[in-house]
């Protein structure tokens, strides 16, 4: 059985967050489970825009976030990998410092409609997805 974590990412139309909450927190770590697979995303609110990345460092392949879901560097300007400290731009996931300099976080498509952030993945999947905290 293939246990690719990306199979556990949400299908198109799933509500990921309310924009007001995301704007306050600036970043949110989300986890999704399908069978034994665990998918992770990081939502980012920066300069009035919402971006989303698969929560996996291109260097260590580990989740970026610290305990409690924090993933901003001390300046609040970059996403920071908890393992080796790599820094990524919030706008496009480009690594500006660290062992994966020049690489990018993998983006995940989202849209904002009626003050909610929705997954915009058009993969035709009919699996039932739910956040872990439900």
C-alpha positions as CSV (number, residue, x, y, z in Angstrom):
1,X,0.0,0.0,0.0
2,X,1.4,3.4,-1.0
3,X,1.3,5.7,2.0
4,X,2.1,9.0,0.2
5,X,1.2,11.8,2.7
6,X,0.1,14.0,-0.2
7,X,-2.8,11.6,-0.8
8,X,-4.1,12.9,2.6
9,X,-4.3,16.5,1.6
10,X,-7.7,18.1,1.3
11,X,-9.8,17.9,-1.8
12,X,-11.1,21.0,-3.6
13,X,-13.8,23.0,-1.7
14,X,-12.8,21.9,1.8
15,X,-12.8,24.8,4.3
16,X,-9.3,25.3,5.7
17,X,-9.7,28.4,7.8
18,X,-11.6,31.6,8.4
19,X,-9.7,34.6,7.0
20,X,-10.0,36.7,10.2
21,X,-8.4,34.0,12.3
22,X,-5.6,33.4,9.8
23,X,-5.0,37.2,9.6
24,X,-4.6,37.3,13.4
25,X,-2.3,34.3,13.6
26,X,-0.4,35.0,10.3
27,X,0.3,31.3,9.9
28,X,-1.6,28.1,10.6
29,X,-0.4,24.5,10.5
30,X,-3.1,22.0,9.5
31,X,-3.1,18.2,9.5
32,X,-5.3,15.8,7.7
33,X,-5.6,12.1,7.9
34,X,-6.8,9.5,5.4
35,X,-6.3,5.9,6.7
36,X,-2.6,5.8,7.8
37,X,-1.6,8.8,5.7
38,X,-1.0,12.2,7.3
39,X,-0.9,15.3,5.2
40,X,0.3,18.7,6.5
41,X,-0.2,22.2,5.2
42,X,0.9,25.7,6.3
43,X,-1.5,28.6,5.5
44,X,0.1,32.0,5.4
45,X,-1.4,35.5,5.5
46,X,1.1,38.1,4.4
47,X,0.6,41.6,2.9
48,X,-3.2,40.9,2.6
49,X,-2.6,37.7,0.5
50,X,-3.2,34.1,1.4
51,X,-0.7,31.4,0.3
52,X,-0.5,27.8,1.3
53,X,2.4,25.3,1.2
54,X,2.8,21.6,1.9
55,X,4.4,21.5,5.3
56,X,7.6,19.7,4.3
57,X,11.1,21.2,4.2
58,X,12.8,20.5,0.8
59,X,16.0,19.7,2.6
60,X,15.1,17.5,5.5
61,X,11.6,16.5,4.3
62,X,10.4,17.2,7.9
63,X,7.5,19.5,8.9
64,X,8.6,23.2,9.2
65,X,6.6,24.0,12.3
66,X,7.7,24.1,15.9
67,X,5.7,22.7,18.8
68,X,2.4,24.5,18.9
69,X,2.3,25.0,15.2
70,X,4.7,28.0,15.1
71,X,6.7,28.4,11.9
72,X,7.8,32.1,11.8
73,X,11.3,33.1,12.4
74,X,12.0,35.6,15.3
75,X,11.6,38.6,13.0
76,X,8.2,37.4,11.8
77,X,9.4,38.0,8.2
78,X,10.1,34.4,7.1
79,X,8.8,30.9,7.6
80,X,11.5,28.9,9.4
81,X,12.2,25.2,9.4
82,X,12.4,23.8,13.0
83,X,15.1,21.3,12.1
84,X,17.9,23.2,10.4
85,X,16.6,26.8,10.5
86,X,16.2,27.3,6.8
87,X,14.3,30.5,6.0
88,X,11.5,30.8,3.4
89,X,9.7,33.8,1.9
90,X,6.1,33.8,2.9
91,X,5.0,35.0,-0.5
92,X,6.3,32.2,-2.6
93,X,8.1,29.7,-0.3
94,X,11.6,30.5,-1.8
95,X,14.4,29.5,0.5
96,X,16.6,32.6,1.2
97,X,18.9,31.0,3.8
98,X,19.9,27.5,4.9
99,X,20.8,24.1,3.6
100,X,18.2,24.2,0.9
101,X,19.0,27.7,-0.4
102,X,17.4,28.3,-3.7
103,X,14.8,25.6,-3.4
104,X,11.1,26.2,-2.8
105,X,8.4,24.9,-0.5
106,X,5.8,23.1,-2.6
107,X,2.7,25.3,-3.0
108,X,-0.9,24.1,-2.5
109,X,-3.7,25.8,-4.3
110,X,-6.3,27.8,-2.2
111,X,-8.9,30.4,-2.8
112,X,-10.7,32.9,-0.5
113,X,-14.5,33.0,-0.8
114,X,-16.9,34.7,1.6
115,X,-14.2,35.1,4.3
116,X,-13.1,31.5,4.3
117,X,-10.0,29.9,2.8
118,X,-10.8,26.8,0.7
119,X,-8.7,24.1,-0.9
120,X,-8.7,24.6,-4.6
121,X,-7.1,21.3,-5.6
122,X,-8.9,20.0,-8.7
123,X,-7.9,16.4,-8.5
124,X,-11.3,14.8,-8.8
125,X,-10.8,12.9,-5.6
126,X,-13.9,11.5,-4.0
127,X,-12.3,10.6,-0.7
128,X,-13.7,12.0,2.5
129,X,-11.3,14.3,4.2
130,X,-11.5,15.9,7.6
131,X,-9.2,17.9,9.8
132,X,-7.7,15.9,12.7
133,X,-9.3,18.2,15.3
134,X,-12.9,17.3,14.3
